[in-house]
Amino acid sequence: MYQRYTESLLTELLQEFRILYLTGPRQAGKTTLARKMVDKQGMVCGCI
Protein backbone atom coordinates (compact mmCIF):
# COMPACT_ATOMS: atom_id res chain seq x y z
CA MET A 1 0.00 0.00 0.00
CA TYR A 2 1.17 3.52 -0.73
CA GLN A 3 2.06 5.89 2.10
CA ARG A 4 -0.81 8.31 2.57
CA TYR A 5 0.04 11.81 3.67
CA THR A 6 -3.51 12.37 4.87
CA GLU A 7 -3.27 9.56 7.42
CA SER A 8 -1.45 11.69 10.00
CA LEU A 9 -3.89 14.55 9.43
CA LEU A 10 -6.87 12.23 9.89
CA THR A 11 -5.34 10.88 13.09
CA GLU A 12 -5.08 14.42 14.46
CA LEU A 13 -8.62 15.30 13.37
CA LEU A 14 -10.00 12.16 15.03
CA GLN A 15 -8.59 13.40 18.34
CA GLU A 16 -10.90 16.42 18.11
CA PHE A 17 -13.90 15.29 16.05
CA ARG A 18 -16.06 12.16 16.27
CA ILE A 19 -17.09 12.21 12.61
CA LEU A 20 -15.00 12.91 9.51
CA TYR A 21 -16.30 13.26 5.95
CA LEU A 22 -13.89 11.72 3.46
CA THR A 23 -14.50 12.59 -0.20
CA GLY A 24 -12.60 12.13 -3.43
CA PRO A 25 -12.76 10.62 -6.91
CA ARG A 26 -13.75 7.03 -7.55
CA GLN A 27 -11.11 4.38 -6.82
CA ALA A 28 -8.83 6.84 -5.02
CA GLY A 29 -8.55 4.65 -1.92
CA LYS A 30 -11.09 6.34 0.38
CA THR A 31 -12.55 3.10 1.71
CA THR A 32 -9.13 1.49 2.04
CA LEU A 33 -7.88 4.48 4.02
CA ALA A 34 -11.00 4.51 6.21
CA ARG A 35 -10.69 0.79 6.96
CA LYS A 36 -7.01 1.19 7.80
CA MET A 37 -7.77 4.09 10.15
CA VAL A 38 -10.58 2.13 11.85
CA ASP A 39 -8.23 -0.80 12.47
CA LYS A 40 -5.36 1.42 13.60
CA GLN A 41 -7.48 3.45 16.03
CA GLY A 42 -9.29 0.39 17.37
CA MET A 43 -12.65 1.91 16.47
CA VAL A 44 -15.87 0.09 15.71
CA CYS A 45 -17.66 1.01 12.52
CA GLY A 46 -20.51 -0.88 10.93
CA CYS A 47 -20.73 1.29 7.83
CA ILE A 48 -17.58 0.20 5.99
Buried (B, 14 or more C-beta within 10 A) or exposed (E): EEEBEEEEEBEEEBEEEEEEEEEEEEEEBBEBBBEBBBEEEEEEEEEE
